[in-house]
Amino acid sequence: MIEKILTDYITFIRSFEALLKDKYKQDINPCSFSRTFFERLGSINGIEYHFHGSGCTAKKDEIIYTYDISINEITFTQWDLTELIRTHPEYQKLNYTAEFIEYELYQLINKGILEWLAYERIEGKAFGCVFMCYRVVEESFFIQ
């Protein structure tokens, strides 16, 4: 089921980005041009969004999609996925534990579909997230 959840997650993100690219006639990642062509906080087609740093939080029908972009790759934390599950009417009924989600994501790492995301260390301190971070490397696995 985590694969289905990730498929919905990635499909939503790419569809949302396509709306912004189309509206603003750009062919690059919206995180790259949000400061130039539109406000970082707004709405499009019923999706409320807020671009922050290298990422975005988008909300549609009370479902929260939070993610980061590295060049054109989707990156996310376990918390991001947990927020989607927590706010999605269908997925919240699954009552997944953090440990189960982590295990399922690890299985996708073993398949080569996801990778761990490593942050650079500056002055001995790690910057990034508290939770494990993942990078989608085989997006075609999720997009049908």
Backbone torsions as a table, in degrees:
resi	resn	phi	psi	omega
1	MET	NA	-29.4	177.8
2	ILE	-60.5	-36.7	178.1
3	GLU	-61.6	-41.1	178.4
4	LYS	-65.7	-42.6	179.2
5	ILE	-62.1	-45.4	178.1
6	LEU	-64.7	-36.2	176.7
7	THR	-61.5	-47.2	178.3
8	ASP	-61.8	-41.5	-178.9
9	TYR	-61.3	-52.3	-177.7
10	ILE	-67.9	-40.8	177.9
11	THR	-60.9	-43.8	177.9
12	PHE	-60.7	-48.9	-177.5
13	ILE	-58.8	-47.9	-178.7
14	ARG	-67.5	-34.7	177.0
15	SER	-67.6	-42.6	177.0
16	PHE	-60.3	-47.1	178.8
17	GLU	-62.2	-38.4	178.9
18	ALA	-63.2	-38.0	176.5
19	LEU	-59.8	-45.9	-180.0
20	LEU	-67.0	-42.7	179.0
21	LYS	-60.6	-42.8	-179.3
22	ASP	-67.1	-47.3	-178.4
23	LYS	-61.2	-40.4	-175.9
24	TYR	-101.0	9.6	175.0
25	LYS	52.5	47.8	178.5
26	GLN	-122.3	150.7	179.5
27	ASP	-119.2	26.4	178.3
28	ILE	-123.8	169.2	-179.2
29	ASN	-56.8	130.9	-179.8
30	PRO	-57.6	-28.8	176.0
31	CYS	-60.2	-29.7	-178.1
32	SER	-75.5	-30.7	-175.3
33	PHE	-116.1	6.6	-176.8
34	SER	-62.6	-33.7	-179.8
35	ARG	-72.1	-26.3	-173.7
36	THR	-90.1	-45.0	-169.2
37	PHE	-104.7	-19.1	-179.3
38	PHE	-156.8	163.8	179.1
39	GLU	-65.9	146.2	-179.3
40	ARG	-74.3	-9.3	179.2
41	LEU	-127.0	123.8	-178.3
42	GLY	-177.0	-160.5	177.4
43	SER	-148.3	151.4	177.3
44	ILE	-151.1	129.2	178.7
45	ASN	48.4	43.5	177.9
46	GLY	79.1	7.0	178.6
47	ILE	-106.2	118.5	173.3
48	GLU	-87.2	135.8	-177.6
49	TYR	-138.6	157.5	175.6
50	HIS	-145.3	112.8	175.4
51	PHE	-83.8	135.9	-178.4
52	HIS	-144.8	127.8	-179.5
53	GLY	53.5	-122.2	179.5
54	SER	-101.0	17.5	-175.9
55	GLY	-138.8	-170.2	-175.6
56	CYS	-151.5	146.7	168.4
57	THR	-116.6	121.8	178.8
58	ALA	-120.3	143.9	-177.2
59	LYS	-135.1	124.7	176.5
60	LYS	-136.1	130.1	-179.2
61	ASP	52.5	40.4	178.6
62	GLU	69.8	4.1	176.8
63	ILE	-92.9	130.4	-175.5
64	ILE	-102.6	127.0	176.8
65	TYR	-118.4	109.0	178.5
66	THR	-115.4	135.5	-178.4
67	TYR	-159.4	166.9	174.2
68	ASP	-121.3	160.8	177.8
69	ILE	-124.5	132.1	173.6
70	SER	-121.7	105.6	-171.5
71	ILE	60.6	-99.4	176.5
72	ASN	-128.2	20.6	180.0
73	GLU	-102.7	141.6	176.3
74	ILE	-82.6	129.5	174.4
75	THR	-124.1	149.0	-177.6
76	PHE	-155.1	162.0	174.9
77	THR	-103.9	167.4	174.8
78	GLN	-61.4	-34.9	177.4
79	TRP	-61.7	-41.9	178.4
80	ASP	-56.5	-46.8	-179.2
81	LEU	-68.4	-37.6	178.0
82	THR	-63.1	-39.5	177.0
83	GLU	-61.8	-42.1	177.1
84	LEU	-60.2	-48.8	-179.0
85	ILE	-62.6	-42.8	-178.2
86	ARG	-63.7	-35.1	-175.1
87	THR	-96.9	-7.0	-178.5
88	HIS	-89.6	124.4	-175.5
89	PRO	-57.6	-36.6	-179.5
90	GLU	-78.7	-45.4	-173.2
91	TYR	-74.2	-29.7	-178.0
92	GLN	-65.2	-23.2	178.6
93	LYS	-69.6	-15.3	-177.6
94	LEU	-73.2	-21.9	179.3
95	ASN	52.7	44.9	178.6
96	TYR	-70.0	138.0	173.1
97	THR	-85.2	161.2	176.7
98	ALA	-60.4	-37.2	-179.8
99	GLU	-64.8	-40.3	178.9
100	PHE	-65.8	-44.1	179.4
101	ILE	-61.6	-44.7	178.8
102	GLU	-59.8	-43.4	179.2
103	TYR	-61.9	-45.6	-179.0
104	GLU	-64.9	-39.5	177.2
105	LEU	-65.8	-37.4	177.2
106	TYR	-61.8	-36.7	177.3
107	GLN	-62.6	-37.0	177.8
108	LEU	-71.5	-29.0	173.2
109	ILE	-65.9	-44.2	178.8
110	ASN	-60.7	-30.4	178.5
111	LYS	-82.3	-7.4	-179.4
112	GLY	82.2	15.6	-178.6
113	ILE	-89.5	-34.7	175.3
114	LEU	-121.0	161.5	171.9
115	GLU	-135.0	156.6	170.7
116	TRP	-66.5	148.8	176.0
117	LEU	-108.7	118.8	-179.1
118	ALA	-99.6	136.0	175.9
119	TYR	-99.7	147.9	176.1
120	GLU	-70.4	151.1	177.7
121	ARG	-101.7	132.4	179.2
122	ILE	-121.3	123.5	-179.6
123	GLU	51.1	39.7	175.0
124	GLY	78.4	1.0	180.0
125	LYS	-111.4	137.8	177.5
126	ALA	-85.6	133.6	175.8
127	PHE	-109.1	145.0	179.6
128	GLY	141.6	-123.8	-173.0
129	CYS	-120.8	161.6	176.2
130	VAL	-78.6	-36.9	-179.0
131	PHE	-88.5	167.9	178.2
132	MET	-64.9	140.7	-178.9
133	CYS	-110.6	143.9	-175.5
134	TYR	-128.6	153.9	177.2
135	ARG	-127.6	131.0	177.6
136	VAL	-78.9	118.1	-179.9
137	VAL	-107.8	-21.7	177.8
138	GLU	-121.5	70.6	-178.2
139	GLU	-61.2	-30.8	-180.0
140	SER	-61.1	-23.5	177.2
141	PHE	-61.8	-33.4	-175.2
142	PHE	-93.8	-27.5	-175.3
143	ILE	-92.6	119.2	179.4
144	GLN	-96.6	NA	NA
